[in-house]
Amino acid sequence: MQSLLQHANPAILSLSPYQPGKPIDELERELGISNIVKLASNENPLGPSPHGLAAANRTMAECHLYPDGGGFQLRQKLAARHQVDMAQITLGNGSSDLLEFVVRSFVTPADEVLFSQYSFAIYPLVTQAAGGIGIAAPARHWGHDLTAMAERITPRTRVIFIANPNNPTGTWLDGDSLQAFLAQVPPSVIVVMDEAYFEYAHYPAMGAAGYPDTIPWIARYPNLVVTRTFSKAFGLAGLRVGYAISHPTIADLLNRVRPPFNVNAPALAAATAALDDHEHLEISLAENHKGMLKLQQAVAAMGLTAIPSVTNFICMDMAQPARPLYDALLREGVIVRPVANYSMPNHLRVTVGTLEQNQRFIAALQRVLG
Ligand SMILES: Cc1ncc(COP(=O)(O)O)c(C=O)c1O
């Protein structure tokens, strides 16, 4: 085996793969139980946009053909929606694809990539895979400390990742703080604003006053790359489609590393239709807000605390090692997400589910806490 790995890329050899939330099927196989509730991957519990689903289904009769590699219709719709040029848009197989394209385009071995402590696990992974050096700035109140981040910019910094809102903590940054930060970043350093949970934070009832739409800022900060996804509020996680909006020069680079046909035909059609499905989005956001309040109340009633979140998940401090509680919840048929891999061993991250799913989780947690 040694000889097979002799010439393997050392950066890849030492890589620990991303750990997704436990799939329902896997728990069914392991414990032989059914009626499982999965609140582990921040998916939309109401399901896909019905218009998106219908559009995806319509493509199936033509699945012997390659999809439109340029994703014309989706890019056209996104360009109109965000009032940018089509040449500014890059499509990804999920927005995680785009995070990787940025690193592949700008990071060579020994370059630095800056992100925050307790931020999305993909950032250090894609950095390491490219041979780059990940620099984690200390967090403040579990969220990004932009002062600490600015202090860590060096001549070797190539990319800065900011998740707004942040996963796994659900924290967010306001527009004024972000603009003050951007003004300090050298124009040659790429800043990725990862807005996977944009729609939730932007929803007024969530109370994230001052949460910005950063896409119009690209005109002022051409080093800004904004990424968004159809995996969360639009309910299309299984189809894998996300997008980046950037200066056309950056988009051109990202499109060079983008594999051909990286977004499949059902995904393109579903995303295009889902953008016009305002009803599904509105219901999803309203239900999420109600569910969030319910979970926050339940946490408080159990004498626990949670990190304030403006997303579709909430990170709870169990005040004890969370792993045994996670295992006990699995036996109750409830899958949540342990976050010890983020150095948060006492926390569990829980996706806001339907009313019924939230009640199942709360009842199960009450039982496992005794
Ligand atoms: C902060 C953040 N960014 C990006 C993603 C990637 O999502 P996707 O690749 O499904 O678009 C996620 C997924 O959980 C996330 O939490």
PDBQT file of the ligand as one rigid body, heavy atoms in Angstrom, charges set to zero:
ROOT
HETATM    1  C1  LIG A 401     -21.830  28.566   5.447  1.00  0.00    +0.000 C 
HETATM    2  C2  LIG A 401     -22.079  27.576   4.364  1.00  0.00    +0.000 A 
HETATM    3  N1  LIG A 401     -21.586  27.815   3.144  1.00  0.00    +0.000 NA
HETATM    4  C3  LIG A 401     -21.762  26.976   2.128  1.00  0.00    +0.000 A 
HETATM    5  C4  LIG A 401     -22.474  25.806   2.308  1.00  0.00    +0.000 A 
HETATM    6  C5  LIG A 401     -22.553  24.892   1.131  1.00  0.00    +0.000 C 
HETATM    7  O1  LIG A 401     -23.812  24.546   0.769  1.00  0.00    +0.000 OA
HETATM    8  P1  LIG A 401     -24.112  24.000  -0.695  1.00  0.00    +0.000 P 
HETATM    9  O2  LIG A 401     -22.833  23.427  -1.249  1.00  0.00    +0.000 OA
HETATM   10  O3  LIG A 401     -25.164  22.992  -0.490  1.00  0.00    +0.000 OA
HETATM   11  O4  LIG A 401     -24.546  25.197  -1.473  1.00  0.00    +0.000 OA
HETATM   12  C6  LIG A 401     -23.014  25.492   3.538  1.00  0.00    +0.000 A 
HETATM   13  C7  LIG A 401     -23.734  24.235   3.749  1.00  0.00    +0.000 C 
HETATM   14  O5  LIG A 401     -24.102  23.839   4.793  1.00  0.00    +0.000 OA
HETATM   15  C8  LIG A 401     -22.805  26.401   4.601  1.00  0.00    +0.000 A 
HETATM   16  O6  LIG A 401     -23.289  26.150   5.818  1.00  0.00    +0.000 OA
ENDROOT
TORSDOF 0
